Amino acid sequence: MATRHEKLTKGVVAVAKASASRYMIWDTEVKNFGLRVMPTGAKSYIVRFRIGKHRSARERSITIGDVDQFTPQAARAKAREFQVSGRQGIDLDEELRKATAAPMTVSDAIDTWIKEAAPINRRSGAARRPENVKVDVDRLEIHVRPILGNKPLLHVTKADIEKLRDAITEGRTAVTKKTKRRGVRKARGGAGTAGRAVRTLSSVFAYAVDHELISRNPCRGVKVQPSRKCERYLSREEALRLGKVLDAWMHKDKATTGIAVIRMLTLTGARCSEITDLKWSEVDFEQGFLRLGASKTGRSIRPLSSVALGLLKQWPRTNKTWVFPSETGETPYQGIGKVWREVRKEAELEDVRLHDLRHSFASFGISAGLSLPVIGALLGHKDVSTTQRYAHLANDTARQAADEVAGVVAIAIGMTVANDTGSEENAPEEAEGPTAARATH
């Protein structure tokens, strides 16, 4: 862009003509203040300044106004204002825009969050599943926006969030919403729904805090009903019942894709979506690993057992992309929910969710003597604290092992021990050898 330097006067501004490209006439009286002339003939005053005094201070370049709005003297005075404020660390332009702009509402913040933050996992940066995003959006639309939507974002208090929580808990946000052509969704509210709604709204406010739209998250400190950790573990007898049903369905050639998905879930402890959305490119047959590109925690590598690997080797490649494709082949398998409901009913496991197969995998692993870090690696946990939920299982296994070892030692030394009823009994007389001999003397 062509430039020249000259004191800006009414005469200079008047005779400045348009050229093939835009150019600048910089004022010689106030540095970084000038006249911009566009090829269209439009003329406007601009000023450049820094926010702060150091070289690393942020640079700003703004348009003061058109020549029809300001004389050179008025524009020069305005430029000085911006520059002086900038040296004091104040962005006058931003302050003016904030003063004149309509205040951002909670609805505005929700819209921004849905567009920019909801699709991304805040911890890992991985893309979230669209269906999970939809659940969060529906929760905000049904329970939050009608009550707090019009309130200015800066004016929301902890008391407002507590009132919202109480309204949802009492069912005042309950609504019946039409979904598909013949589908209806009933949102009833309740304490659990209130807790989830407040947690989702807290994510909206956290995003606003990160972008300096507000200074504090008003959801922080609001008491809600804790999330119910549904951790159901299959016993060996229940696992056997499930296996018999899966075998029976396989022999009948019934829902073979769904049954294969369930088998893989039991053999890997993977999340349901990690198996239904599995791609052939993510299966490393040579090394025996799943190399998942988009798990809940981002990219993840999981070791495969020989049994799981064998299942995948035998599974027919009917689709170039998906291991378990839908009927059309354009998307991954979609019918696992319906198949699982029928399978668990037949196996008399109607309180067991698909995700409980993941918990059961961890439970069986701990029973086999695997440590919590190893279990975490098998399940794809990035944070070791996530695996701690299984610590009580590890403690039970360790305690059982301690009992078994102590029993052997007690027998070896001929020790009198208390049984489960509290009465004492002698260790069996079969304990022989040098240790037993020493114990009798």
N, C-alpha and C positions, 0 to 999 in steps of 0.2 A: 504494500500500500504506500503510495507516494505521500510524502510529508514536506511541509515547509514551516518556518518559524516566523511569526509576525505578531505584533500587538493587535489583539482583536478589538476592532471598533465597528461602529454601525456601517461605516463605509466599506471596510474590508469584508464584512459579512455580506453586504448587499452585492458586491461585485464578484463574489466567489461563484464560479460557474461549474456546472456538472461536466464531468469528463467520462471517458470510457470505463473507468474504474473508480472506486471510491478513493478519497484522499483526505488527509488531515492538515489543518493549519493549527500549529501549536502556539499558544499564547506565550509571549516573551515576558509578561509581567508575573503570571502565576504558573509555576512549573506543573506539567502534567494536566493542564487544562487546555482544551482545544475545541475546534469546530470540525465536525465530520460532514463531508459533502458526498452524497451518494450519486450514482449514475442517473438516478431518476430526478435529481435536482433537490431532493429533500436535504435539509440542513439541520443539524442538532448539535448541542453542546455536550461534551463528555468530560469526565474527570477520572483520573487514576489516583489511587492512594493505597496505603497499607493499614491493616488493623494491628496496631502495635508499633514498637520502635525498632525491633531487631530485623536483621536481614531475612530471617525465617518467617517474619510476620506475613500473614495471608494478604495477597494482593487483590484489589477490587477495581473494576472498571465499570462505571455506570453512566447511563444517559441522564443528564440533568433535565433536558427538555428541548423542544424545537425552537427555532429562532423566532417563531411567531409568539411564543410564550414568554421568552426572556430577552431582555436587552443584553449586550455583552457585559455591561457592568453588573447587572443582577445575576447573570450566570456565573461571573467571576466570583462574586461574593458567596454564592451557593457552593462553588467549588472549594473555596477556603473553608467553609463550614465542614464539609465532608472530610477534608484533609486534617483539620485540627481535631475533629472527633476521632478520626482514625488513629492518630498518634496517641490518643488517650485510651485506645483499645475499644472504642465504640464504633459499631457499624451503623452510621446514621440512617442509611438507606433501609437496612433491615429493621431498625427500630420504627421508622416511619411506616413501613409496610405492615408491621405487626399492629401498629396503632390504628391503621385505617382498615385492615382486613377484618372480615367477620370472624369471630372466635371459632376455633375448631371444636366440634362437638364430639360426643362419644361415638355417634354414628359415623362421623368422618374418620375417626381413629380406627373403627372396626373395618371400614371399607379399605383403608390403607393397609391394615394388617392382613386382611383376606388376600389382597392383591400381591403384597410384597413379602410377607412373613409366613403365612399359614402353610404354603406349599413346601417349606423347608424345615427340617428338624433343627431346632435352635441349638442343641448340644453338639450334634455331629455334622451338621451342614448337609446331610443327605436329603434327597427328595422324599417327601412323605407320600403315602398312598392316597390317591384321590378320594377313596371312600372314607378314610379317616379325616381328611380335611373337610369333607361334606358334613360329617357328624358334628365337628366343631362349629362350622358355619351355621348349621341348623340350630344348634344350641344357642348361639348368639342371636340369631334372627327371631327365634320363638320366645326366649326367656329374658334376654337382655335389652335388645333394641327398643321394644315397646315401652319399657320403664325408664331407661337411662339415655336412650338415643339422642334426645334433643338437648340434653344437659351439656353446657360447655365443659370441655375436657379439663380445663384448669380448675374448675369449681367442684369436681367430684371428690367427695370425702370418704373416709372409712365408714362413717355413719350411713352414707348412701349405699355402699356395698352391702352393709349389714341389713338394710331395709330390703334390698334386692334379694338377698339370701332368704329372708323371712317370707317374702312374697312368693318365691318359687317353692319353698318348703310347704307353705300353706295351700299350694295349688292355684294361686291367683293368676298364674301365667299359663294355666292349662289350656290347650287348644286342640281341636281336631282338624287335621290338615289333609287335603286330598293329595295323593301322590300320583300313582299311575292311573290308567283309565278307570279301573275298578278298585284301586287301592286307597286305603285311608290310614293315616298315621295319627295316633292319639298321644299327645304329649301331656302327661298328667302332672308333672312336677314331683315334689317330695324332697326329702332331705338329701338323698343321694344325687338327684338331679341338680339340686342347688349347689352342692359341693363341686360337681363337675363344671357347672356353668361359671362359678366364681373362679375356678382354676383356669378355665379357658379365657375369661375376661382378664385375669391376671397376666396372661401371656400378651394380650393386646396392650395393656398398660406398660408391661416390661419393654415392649418394642417402642412405645412412646417415650419411655425414659431413656432408652439407648439412643434415640434420635433427638433428645433434648427438647421434646415437646412439653414434657412435664418434669418436675424434679423428683417426684416420689410416687411409687406405686400404691394407690389407695387400697388395693386388695391385701396388701401385706398386713398380717396380724389379724385378719378377719377369721374367726373360728368357723370351720365347716366340718361336717361329718367326714371322718377319714375314709379314704378309699378302701373298699372291702377287698382284701387280698384273697381271692378265691384260689387256694392252692389245694387241689384234690390230687391224690396219688393213687394209682392203681395198685392193689395188692397183687401178689402172684396168682392167686385164684381168679381175680378179676381179669388180669392180663391173659390168663389161659382161656377164659370165656370169650374174650374179645378175639383172640387168635382163632378159635374154633369157628366163630361167625365169619371172620374174614376168609378162612379157608373154604367154608361152605359157599360163600358168594362167588369166590374164584372158580370153584368147580362148576357152578351153575352158569358161569360166564356172565354174571350179573354186575353191572356198574364197575367194570374192570378198571377203568381209569381212576375212579374214586377210591376203590379198594387199594390200588397201587399207591395212591397218594397217602392214604392212611397208614399203610405199611411203612412207607418212607418216614412219616412223622414219628412212628413208634421206634424206628431204628436209628434215627439221627437226632431227635430232640429239637429239630428245626422248627421255626415259626411256620405257621400254615402257609403264609404268602411266599415264604422262601422255597417251598416245594411246589405249590401250584404255579408259581411264576418262574420255575426253574428253566434255564435255557441249556441246550446241549453244549454251548460254548463255555458254560460255567462248570461243567463236569470234567475234571482232570482224571481220566481213566488210568493214565500211566503212573501218576504219583498217588492216586487214591484220595483226592481232595475235592471238595466243592469250593470253587473260587467265585463267591457271590459278588456281583457288581453293585447291588443296591439293596442291602439288608437294612433293618431298622437302624443299625449303628454305622451305616456306610459300607464300604468295601470290607469283606470278611472272608477268611479262609477257614474251612472246617474239615477236619479229617473224616474220612468215610470208613466204616467197618467193611470187612470183606463181604458180609451178608448184604449190606446196603449197596455196595458196589456191584455185587452179583445181580441184584434185582435190576439195577440200571443197565447192566450189560445185556440182560435178557429182554429188556423192554423194547418193543418195536419202534423204530424211528419213522413214524408216519408224518412227521413235520420237521422241516429244516431248522426251525427256531426253538419251538417249545418241546420240552420233554413230555409234558402232559398237556396237550392242546385241547381247545374246545372243539365242538363238533364241526365248526366252520374252519378251524385251523388258523384263524386270523388273530385269535386271542388265546391266553392261557386258559386252563380248565376252570369252569365257573360253578360246577354243581356239587362241590364238596359238602356244603352245608346240608343239603337235602339227604345226601347219601349217609352222612354221619348221623343224622337224627334217626334214620331207619336202623342203621347198624347198632347204635348204642341201645336202642329200644329192644332189639332182638337179643343183645348181650346182657340185658337188664342192668345197664349202666347209664340210666337216663339223666343222672346228675353230673355226668362227666362231659366237659367241653373238649373240643379239639386241642385247645391250648394246654389242657391237663395232661396230654400225652407228653408234652415237653417237660412238665414237672415230674412225671413218672419216669421219664428217661434219666433225669438227674437223680431221682430217688434210687433207682436200680443201680446206677453208677456208684453212688455213695455206698450202697450195701455191698457192692463188689470191692470196696476198699479204695476207690479213687478219691484223691484229695480235691478240695474245693477249687484250687487253681486249675486243675485238669478239667473238672466239670465246667468251669467258666470258659475254658478254651473250646470244649466240645459244643457248648451252647452258643458261642460267639459273643460272650459278654466282653465289652470294652472296659467297663468299670468293675473292679473286683468287689465293690460294695453290693453290686447287683446279685452276685453269687452268694452273698452272705445270707440270703433268705433260706438257703438250704443248710445253714450251719447246724440247726437243731437235729437234722437228719444225720449229719456227720457225727455229732455228739452222741446220738443214740447208738450208732454203729460202733463208735469207739468204746462206749460204755459196755456194750455187749461183748466186744472183743476183750475188754479188761476183765469182765466176769469169767469168760472162758479161760483166759490165761491164768487168772488167779486160782480158778478151780483146779487146773492142772498142777500149779505150784503147791496148793494146799494138799493135794493128794500125795505129791512127791515128798513133802516134809512131814506127812502124817498129822496135819493140823486139825484140831476140832473146830468146825465152823458152824455158824448159825444158818438154818435153812430159811425158806421164805416165810414160815410161820413164826419164826423167832425162837424156836427151840433149837438146842444144840445137838449135833450128831458128830460122830467120829468120822474121819476120812476113811474111805474104804481100805480094807486090809490088804488089797492087792498091791498097795504101794510098797515096793521092795527096792533093794539096792542100797548103796552107801548112804544116800541122803536119808532114807527111812531109818536106817540103823542109827545114825547120829541123832535123829529126832527122838528115839526111844530111850536114849541114855541121859 
